[in-house]
């Protein structure tokens, strides 16, 4: 856990899923610059509820609850929607 004593575990989950999706063949044509990746992560997090944890045990519980097939599908839908929005309206230069 971070030194401040709490962490939004959803940030970790979304970041890993975004990086994984962008590495896949379905998103070869999507921009993978840091700005676009961060925009996808931020937009996704804005559409998902925060999941704060203060202990390693609570962190693990959050991961376990979001590792259920229905929850993974729900989170992935929001990330994929964000990917398409950022791809259509990129905010980076060039």
N, CA, C and O atoms as CSV, one atom per row, in Angstrom:
chain,resi,resn,atom,element,x,y,z
A,1,UNK,N,N,0.841,-1.184,0.000
A,1,UNK,CA,C,0.000,0.000,0.000
A,1,UNK,C,C,0.889,1.252,0.000
A,1,UNK,O,O,2.055,1.201,0.393
A,2,UNK,N,N,0.336,2.329,-0.432
A,2,UNK,CA,C,1.060,3.593,-0.476
A,2,UNK,C,C,1.256,4.153,0.926
A,2,UNK,O,O,0.613,3.711,1.878
A,3,UNK,N,N,2.137,5.118,1.040
A,3,UNK,CA,C,2.431,5.714,2.337
A,3,UNK,C,C,1.252,6.494,2.907
A,3,UNK,O,O,1.175,6.691,4.120
A,4,UNK,N,N,0.329,6.944,2.053
A,4,UNK,CA,C,-0.811,7.699,2.577
A,4,UNK,C,C,-1.826,6.796,3.269
A,4,UNK,O,O,-2.733,7.299,3.931
A,5,UNK,N,N,-1.701,5.499,3.136
A,5,UNK,CA,C,-2.541,4.578,3.889
A,5,UNK,C,C,-3.770,4.064,3.169
A,5,UNK,O,O,-4.471,3.206,3.703
A,6,UNK,N,N,-4.054,4.555,1.983
A,6,UNK,CA,C,-5.199,4.077,1.213
A,6,UNK,C,C,-4.869,4.169,-0.273
A,6,UNK,O,O,-4.009,4.945,-0.690
A,7,UNK,N,N,-5.560,3.370,-1.048
A,7,UNK,CA,C,-5.299,3.316,-2.483
A,7,UNK,C,C,-6.582,2.945,-3.193
A,7,UNK,O,O,-7.318,2.071,-2.736
A,8,UNK,N,N,-6.860,3.611,-4.323
A,8,UNK,CA,C,-7.981,3.243,-5.163
A,8,UNK,C,C,-7.529,2.065,-6.025
A,8,UNK,O,O,-6.802,2.244,-7.001
A,9,UNK,N,N,-7.959,0.883,-5.664
A,9,UNK,CA,C,-7.533,-0.333,-6.345
A,9,UNK,C,C,-8.046,-0.365,-7.781
A,9,UNK,O,O,-7.448,-1.011,-8.641
A,10,UNK,N,N,-9.150,0.328,-8.041
A,10,UNK,CA,C,-9.679,0.370,-9.399
A,10,UNK,C,C,-8.654,0.968,-10.359
A,10,UNK,O,O,-8.614,0.593,-11.531
A,11,UNK,N,N,-7.825,1.896,-9.875
A,11,UNK,CA,C,-6.769,2.469,-10.717
A,11,UNK,C,C,-5.813,1.378,-11.191
A,11,UNK,O,O,-5.445,1.339,-12.365
A,12,UNK,N,N,-5.415,0.502,-10.290
A,12,UNK,CA,C,-4.507,-0.594,-10.650
A,12,UNK,C,C,-5.162,-1.523,-11.660
A,12,UNK,O,O,-4.545,-1.899,-12.657
A,13,UNK,N,N,-6.401,-1.888,-11.404
A,13,UNK,CA,C,-7.121,-2.817,-12.268
A,13,UNK,C,C,-7.251,-2.232,-13.669
A,13,UNK,O,O,-6.943,-2.902,-14.655
A,14,UNK,N,N,-7.704,-0.987,-13.759
A,14,UNK,CA,C,-7.929,-0.359,-15.066
A,14,UNK,C,C,-6.615,-0.188,-15.816
A,14,UNK,O,O,-6.553,-0.450,-17.017
A,15,UNK,N,N,-5.576,0.243,-15.133
A,15,UNK,CA,C,-4.291,0.441,-15.807
A,15,UNK,C,C,-3.797,-0.857,-16.439
A,15,UNK,O,O,-3.365,-0.859,-17.592
A,16,UNK,N,N,-3.855,-1.947,-15.703
A,16,UNK,CA,C,-3.406,-3.245,-16.226
A,16,UNK,C,C,-4.273,-3.666,-17.414
A,16,UNK,O,O,-3.753,-4.138,-18.425
A,17,UNK,N,N,-5.578,-3.500,-17.298
A,17,UNK,CA,C,-6.462,-3.910,-18.391
A,17,UNK,C,C,-6.271,-3.053,-19.641
A,17,UNK,O,O,-6.308,-3.576,-20.755
A,18,UNK,N,N,-6.070,-1.762,-19.476
A,18,UNK,CA,C,-5.840,-0.888,-20.632
A,18,UNK,C,C,-4.550,-1.279,-21.344
A,18,UNK,O,O,-4.536,-1.416,-22.567
A,19,UNK,N,N,-3.483,-1.458,-20.602
A,19,UNK,CA,C,-2.200,-1.852,-21.201
A,19,UNK,C,C,-2.345,-3.195,-21.917
A,19,UNK,O,O,-1.813,-3.378,-23.012
A,20,UNK,N,N,-3.058,-4.122,-21.306
A,20,UNK,CA,C,-3.259,-5.441,-21.904
A,20,UNK,C,C,-4.079,-5.337,-23.188
A,20,UNK,O,O,-3.723,-5.941,-24.200
A,21,UNK,N,N,-5.165,-4.583,-23.156
A,21,UNK,CA,C,-5.992,-4.432,-24.352
A,21,UNK,C,C,-5.221,-3.754,-25.483
A,21,UNK,O,O,-5.312,-4.183,-26.634
A,22,UNK,N,N,-4.469,-2.711,-25.173
A,22,UNK,CA,C,-3.706,-2.011,-26.208
A,22,UNK,C,C,-2.619,-2.884,-26.832
A,22,UNK,O,O,-2.204,-2.643,-27.966
A,23,UNK,N,N,-2.162,-3.889,-26.104
A,23,UNK,CA,C,-1.139,-4.800,-26.632
A,23,UNK,C,C,-1.752,-5.869,-27.538
A,23,UNK,O,O,-1.035,-6.550,-28.271
A,24,UNK,N,N,-3.066,-6.013,-27.486
A,24,UNK,CA,C,-3.743,-7.051,-28.263
A,24,UNK,C,C,-3.916,-6.688,-29.725
A,24,UNK,O,O,-3.802,-5.519,-30.093
A,25,UNK,N,N,-4.188,-7.673,-30.556
A,25,UNK,CA,C,-4.324,-7.442,-31.997
A,25,UNK,C,C,-5.543,-6.593,-32.376
A,25,UNK,O,O,-5.550,-5.971,-33.438
A,26,UNK,N,N,-6.564,-6.560,-31.529
A,26,UNK,CA,C,-7.779,-5.797,-31.848
A,26,UNK,C,C,-7.520,-4.300,-31.878
A,26,UNK,O,O,-8.255,-3.558,-32.531
A,27,UNK,N,N,-6.493,-3.852,-31.186
A,27,UNK,CA,C,-6.246,-2.415,-31.044
A,27,UNK,C,C,-4.904,-1.992,-31.632
A,27,UNK,O,O,-4.287,-1.039,-31.156
A,28,UNK,N,N,-4.449,-2.705,-32.673
A,28,UNK,CA,C,-3.161,-2.383,-33.303
A,28,UNK,C,C,-3.135,-0.976,-33.880
A,28,UNK,O,O,-2.085,-0.334,-33.885
A,29,UNK,N,N,-4.270,-0.486,-34.367
A,29,UNK,CA,C,-4.299,0.817,-35.021
A,29,UNK,C,C,-4.551,1.967,-34.043
A,29,UNK,O,O,-4.502,3.131,-34.440
A,30,UNK,N,N,-4.814,1.663,-32.790
A,30,UNK,CA,C,-5.059,2.702,-31.790
A,30,UNK,C,C,-3.737,3.325,-31.372
A,30,UNK,O,O,-2.718,2.641,-31.282
A,31,UNK,N,N,-3.762,4.625,-31.119
A,31,UNK,CA,C,-2.565,5.312,-30.638
A,31,UNK,C,C,-2.213,4.787,-29.243
A,31,UNK,O,O,-3.082,4.645,-28.382
A,32,UNK,N,N,-0.946,4.506,-29.040
A,32,UNK,CA,C,-0.495,3.969,-27.750
A,32,UNK,C,C,0.427,4.943,-27.020
A,32,UNK,O,O,1.173,4.551,-26.122
A,33,UNK,N,N,0.369,6.223,-27.416
A,33,UNK,CA,C,1.215,7.204,-26.737
A,33,UNK,C,C,0.741,7.349,-25.283
A,33,UNK,O,O,-0.378,6.970,-24.936
A,34,UNK,N,N,1.608,7.896,-24.462
A,34,UNK,CA,C,1.307,8.034,-23.034
A,34,UNK,C,C,0.060,8.889,-22.802
A,34,UNK,O,O,-0.749,8.571,-21.930
A,35,UNK,N,N,-0.103,9.961,-23.564
A,35,UNK,CA,C,-1.254,10.851,-23.406
A,35,UNK,C,C,-2.559,10.100,-23.693
A,35,UNK,O,O,-3.506,10.187,-22.911
A,36,UNK,N,N,-2.612,9.374,-24.796
A,36,UNK,CA,C,-3.832,8.626,-25.136
A,36,UNK,C,C,-4.101,7.524,-24.117
A,36,UNK,O,O,-5.244,7.316,-23.708
A,37,UNK,N,N,-3.049,6.820,-23.709
A,37,UNK,CA,C,-3.224,5.761,-22.707
A,37,UNK,C,C,-3.766,6.348,-21.406
A,37,UNK,O,O,-4.696,5.799,-20.813
A,38,UNK,N,N,-3.189,7.455,-20.965
A,38,UNK,CA,C,-3.659,8.088,-19.730
A,38,UNK,C,C,-5.086,8.609,-19.875
A,38,UNK,O,O,-5.873,8.538,-18.931
A,39,UNK,N,N,-5.420,9.134,-21.057
A,39,UNK,CA,C,-6.792,9.596,-21.286
A,39,UNK,C,C,-7.781,8.437,-21.216
A,39,UNK,O,O,-8.871,8.587,-20.665
A,40,UNK,N,N,-7.414,7.294,-21.766
A,40,UNK,CA,C,-8.283,6.104,-21.699
A,40,UNK,C,C,-8.466,5.683,-20.244
A,40,UNK,O,O,-9.581,5.383,-19.817
A,41,UNK,N,N,-7.385,5.661,-19.494
A,41,UNK,CA,C,-7.450,5.262,-18.088
A,41,UNK,C,C,-8.328,6.236,-17.312
A,41,UNK,O,O,-9.201,5.806,-16.558
A,42,UNK,N,N,-8.116,7.533,-17.479
A,42,UNK,CA,C,-8.894,8.538,-16.743
A,42,UNK,C,C,-10.374,8.478,-17.117
A,42,UNK,O,O,-11.236,8.518,-16.239
A,43,UNK,N,N,-10.673,8.382,-18.409
A,43,UNK,CA,C,-12.063,8.306,-18.843
A,43,UNK,C,C,-12.730,7.046,-18.306
A,43,UNK,O,O,-13.887,7.084,-17.888
A,44,UNK,N,N,-12.014,5.945,-18.316
A,44,UNK,CA,C,-12.548,4.688,-17.772
A,44,UNK,C,C,-12.823,4.817,-16.279
A,44,UNK,O,O,-13.881,4.410,-15.799
A,45,UNK,N,N,-11.863,5.388,-15.546
A,45,UNK,CA,C,-12.034,5.534,-14.098
A,45,UNK,C,C,-13.207,6.450,-13.763
A,45,UNK,O,O,-13.871,6.255,-12.745
A,46,UNK,N,N,-13.469,7.445,-14.606
A,46,UNK,CA,C,-14.607,8.328,-14.370
A,46,UNK,C,C,-15.938,7.613,-14.532
A,46,UNK,O,O,-16.955,8.082,-14.021
A,47,UNK,N,N,-15.950,6.488,-15.235
A,47,UNK,CA,C,-17.197,5.749,-15.438
A,47,UNK,C,C,-17.321,4.543,-14.503
A,47,UNK,O,O,-18.297,3.797,-14.576
A,48,UNK,N,N,-16.343,4.357,-13.637
A,48,UNK,CA,C,-16.336,3.211,-12.711
A,48,UNK,C,C,-16.303,3.701,-11.268
A,48,UNK,O,O,-15.742,4.760,-10.985
A,49,UNK,N,N,-16.896,2.941,-10.359
A,49,UNK,CA,C,-16.852,3.354,-8.955
A,49,UNK,C,C,-15.458,3.131,-8.363
A,49,UNK,O,O,-14.816,2.124,-8.662
A,50,UNK,N,N,-14.984,4.057,-7.528
A,50,UNK,CA,C,-13.697,3.831,-6.874
A,50,UNK,C,C,-13.800,2.673,-5.889
A,50,UNK,O,O,-14.863,2.418,-5.324
A,51,UNK,N,N,-12.706,1.989,-5.695
A,51,UNK,CA,C,-12.642,0.862,-4.755
A,51,UNK,C,C,-11.397,1.049,-3.898
A,51,UNK,O,O,-10.321,0.554,-4.232
A,52,UNK,N,N,-11.554,1.762,-2.800
A,52,UNK,CA,C,-10.415,2.064,-1.933
A,52,UNK,C,C,-10.153,0.919,-0.961
A,52,UNK,O,O,-11.072,0.247,-0.494
A,53,UNK,N,N,-8.881,0.723,-0.675
A,53,UNK,CA,C,-8.466,-0.274,0.303
A,53,UNK,C,C,-7.378,0.332,1.178
A,53,UNK,O,O,-6.587,1.164,0.734
A,54,UNK,N,N,-7.359,-0.107,2.429
A,54,UNK,CA,C,-6.336,0.375,3.361
A,54,UNK,C,C,-5.393,-0.729,3.810
A,54,UNK,O,O,-4.368,-0.459,4.437
A,55,UNK,N,N,-5.739,-1.976,3.491
A,55,UNK,CA,C,-4.886,-3.103,3.863
A,55,UNK,C,C,-4.702,-4.025,2.660
A,55,UNK,O,O,-5.469,-3.970,1.698
A,56,UNK,N,N,-3.700,-4.851,2.727
A,56,UNK,CA,C,-3.452,-5.834,1.671
A,56,UNK,C,C,-4.628,-6.812,1.559
A,56,UNK,O,O,-4.974,-7.252,0.463
A,57,UNK,N,N,-5.233,-7.146,2.691
A,57,UNK,CA,C,-6.381,-8.064,2.677
A,57,UNK,C,C,-7.569,-7.438,1.940
A,57,UNK,O,O,-8.228,-8.103,1.141
A,58,UNK,N,N,-7.837,-6.157,2.213
A,58,UNK,CA,C,-8.921,-5.465,1.506
A,58,UNK,C,C,-8.615,-5.347,0.019
A,58,UNK,O,O,-9.505,-5.501,-0.816
A,59,UNK,N,N,-7.376,-5.076,-0.305
A,59,UNK,CA,C,-6.953,-5.005,-1.703
A,59,UNK,C,C,-7.240,-6.326,-2.403
A,59,UNK,O,O,-7.769,-6.351,-3.514
A,60,UNK,N,N,-6.889,-7.409,-1.746
A,60,UNK,CA,C,-7.112,-8.736,-2.328
A,60,UNK,C,C,-8.600,-9.006,-2.525
A,60,UNK,O,O,-8.993,-9.597,-3.531
A,61,UNK,N,N,-9.425,-8.581,-1.580
A,61,UNK,CA,C,-10.879,-8.758,-1.706
A,61,UNK,C,C,-11.435,-8.020,-2.914
A,61,UNK,O,O,-12.293,-8.535,-3.631
A,62,UNK,N,N,-10.936,-6.807,-3.133
A,62,UNK,CA,C,-11.384,-6.039,-4.298
A,62,UNK,C,C,-11.000,-6.779,-5.581
A,62,UNK,O,O,-11.821,-6.928,-6.486
A,63,UNK,N,N,-9.752,-7.240,-5.654
A,63,UNK,CA,C,-9.303,-7.976,-6.838
A,63,UNK,C,C,-10.156,-9.224,-7.056
A,63,UNK,O,O,-10.548,-9.516,-8.185
A,64,UNK,N,N,-10.439,-9.945,-6.002
A,64,UNK,CA,C,-11.243,-11.165,-6.132
A,64,UNK,C,C,-12.653,-10.854,-6.615
A,64,UNK,O,O,-13.189,-11.575,-7.457
A,65,UNK,N,N,-13.256,-9.797,-6.096
A,65,UNK,CA,C,-14.618,-9.467,-6.516
A,65,UNK,C,C,-14.651,-9.000,-7.969
A,65,UNK,O,O,-15.620,-9.278,-8.677
A,66,UNK,N,N,-13.627,-8.304,-8.425
A,66,UNK,CA,C,-13.591,-7.836,-9.806
A,66,UNK,C,C,-13.015,-8.875,-10.758
A,66,UNK,O,O,-12.945,-8.632,-11.963
A,67,UNK,N,N,-12.608,-10.013,-10.247
A,67,UNK,CA,C,-12.103,-11.088,-11.099
A,67,UNK,C,C,-13.211,-12.067,-11.486
A,67,UNK,O,O,-12.936,-13.079,-12.131
A,68,UNK,N,N,-14.433,-11.788,-11.111
A,68,UNK,CA,C,-15.575,-12.618,-11.513
A,68,UNK,C,C,-15.896,-12.296,-12.978
A,68,UNK,O,O,-15.771,-11.142,-13.388
A,69,UNK,N,N,-16.308,-13.291,-13.772
A,69,UNK,CA,C,-16.566,-13.052,-15.202
A,69,UNK,C,C,-17.516,-11.889,-15.481
A,69,UNK,O,O,-17.263,-11.092,-16.385
A,70,UNK,N,N,-18.592,-11.782,-14.727
A,70,UNK,CA,C,-19.550,-10.702,-14.995
A,70,UNK,C,C,-18.938,-9.334,-14.683
A,70,UNK,O,O,-19.211,-8.364,-15.391
A,71,UNK,N,N,-18.129,-9.244,-13.651
A,71,UNK,CA,C,-17.493,-7.977,-13.293
A,71,UNK,C,C,-16.399,-7.607,-14.304
A,71,UNK,O,O,-16.259,-6.444,-14.681
A,72,UNK,N,N,-15.631,-8.609,-14.733
A,72,UNK,CA,C,-14.596,-8.350,-15.749
A,72,UNK,C,C,-15.246,-7.830,-17.027
A,72,UNK,O,O,-14.748,-6.890,-17.646
A,73,UNK,N,N,-16.343,-8.435,-17.412
A,73,UNK,CA,C,-17.057,-8.007,-18.621
A,73,UNK,C,C,-17.552,-6.569,-18.452
A,73,UNK,O,O,-17.424,-5.760,-19.370
A,74,UNK,N,N,-18.108,-6.252,-17.300
A,74,UNK,CA,C,-18.639,-4.919,-17.006
A,74,UNK,C,C,-17.536,-3.861,-17.079
A,74,UNK,O,O,-17.725,-2.803,-17.679
A,75,UNK,N,N,-16.380,-4.150,-16.463
A,75,UNK,CA,C,-15.252,-3.216,-16.471
A,75,UNK,C,C,-14.692,-3.087,-17.891
A,75,UNK,O,O,-14.413,-1.980,-18.352
A,76,UNK,N,N,-14.531,-4.214,-18.577
A,76,UNK,CA,C,-13.990,-4.179,-19.937
A,76,UNK,C,C,-14.865,-3.365,-20.878
A,76,UNK,O,O,-14.343,-2.671,-21.751
A,77,UNK,N,N,-16.181,-3.434,-20.720
A,77,UNK,CA,C,-17.076,-2.647,-21.578
A,77,UNK,C,C,-16.802,-1.161,-21.419
A,77,UNK,O,O,-16.793,-0.425,-22.406
A,78,UNK,N,N,-16.581,-0.716,-20.206
A,78,UNK,CA,C,-16.304,0.690,-19.965
A,78,UNK,C,C,-14.940,1.100,-20.525
A,78,UNK,O,O,-14.789,2.195,-21.066
A,79,UNK,N,N,-13.967,0.226,-20.394
A,79,UNK,CA,C,-12.638,0.516,-20.932
A,79,UNK,C,C,-12.689,0.555,-22.461
A,79,UNK,O,O,-12.114,1.455,-23.072
A,80,UNK,N,N,-13.359,-0.393,-23.075
A,80,UNK,CA,C,-13.457,-0.425,-24.534
A,80,UNK,C,C,-14.182,0.813,-25.050
A,80,UNK,O,O,-13.794,1.381,-26.072
A,81,UNK,N,N,-15.224,1.231,-24.353
A,81,UNK,CA,C,-15.916,2.462,-24.730
A,81,UNK,C,C,-14.956,3.654,-24.660
A,81,UNK,O,O,-14.947,4.499,-25.555
A,82,UNK,N,N,-14.162,3.717,-23.614
A,82,UNK,CA,C,-13.182,4.802,-23.465
A,82,UNK,C,C,-12.122,4.744,-24.561
A,82,UNK,O,O,-11.717,5.781,-25.086
A,83,UNK,N,N,-11.675,3.549,-24.907
A,83,UNK,CA,C,-10.701,3.395,-25.988
A,83,UNK,C,C,-11.232,3.984,-27.285
A,83,UNK,O,O,-10.516,4.693,-27.991
A,84,UNK,N,N,-12.476,3.694,-27.593
A,84,UNK,CA,C,-13.060,4.183,-28.837
A,84,UNK,C,C,-13.253,5.699,-28.823
A,84,UNK,O,O,-13.055,6.359,-29.843
A,85,UNK,N,N,-13.634,6.248,-27.686
A,85,UNK,CA,C,-13.807,7.702,-27.576
A,85,UNK,C,C,-12.464,8.418,-27.747
A,85,UNK,O,O,-12.367,9.390,-28.497
A,86,UNK,N,N,-11.439,7.940,-27.057
A,86,UNK,CA,C,-10.114,8.569,-27.146
A,86,UNK,C,C,-9.537,8.396,-28.549
A,86,UNK,O,O,-8.873,9.297,-29.062
A,87,UNK,N,N,-9.785,7.255,-29.165
A,87,UNK,CA,C,-9.302,7.034,-30.517
A,87,UNK,C,C,-9.977,8.000,-31.499
A,87,UNK,O,O,-9.333,8.503,-32.420
A,88,UNK,N,N,-11.257,8.252,-31.302
A,88,UNK,CA,C,-12.004,9.140,-32.193
A,88,UNK,C,C,-11.654,10.617,-31.950
A,88,UNK,O,O,-11.641,11.417,-32.886
A,89,UNK,N,N,-11.375,10.964,-30.703
A,89,UNK,CA,C,-11.091,12.360,-30.335
A,89,UNK,C,C,-9.778,12.458,-29.555
A,89,UNK,O,O,-9.791,12.842,-28.385
A,90,UNK,N,N,-8.650,12.118,-30.177
A,90,UNK,CA,C,-7.361,12.173,-29.454
A,90,UNK,C,C,-7.019,13.600,-29.056
A,90,UNK,O,O,-7.330,14.547,-29.778
A,91,UNK,N,N,-6.381,13.745,-27.913
A,91,UNK,CA,C,-6.010,15.062,-27.397
A,91,UNK,C,C,-4.515,15.356,-27.557
A,91,UNK,O,O,-4.046,16.420,-27.154
A,92,UNK,N,N,-3.776,14.426,-28.138
A,92,UNK,CA,C,-2.342,14.654,-28.296
A,92,UNK,C,C,-2.062,15.486,-29.536
A,92,UNK,O,O,-2.912,15.629,-30.415
A,93,UNK,N,N,-0.866,16.023,-29.587
A,93,UNK,CA,C,-0.431,16.810,-30.743
A,93,UNK,C,C,0.064,15.867,-31.837
A,93,UNK,O,O,0.769,14.899,-31.554
A,94,UNK,N,N,-0.298,16.145,-33.063
A,94,UNK,CA,C,0.253,15.393,-34.195
A,94,UNK,C,C,-0.493,14.248,-34.618
A,94,UNK,O,O,-0.094,13.566,-35.562
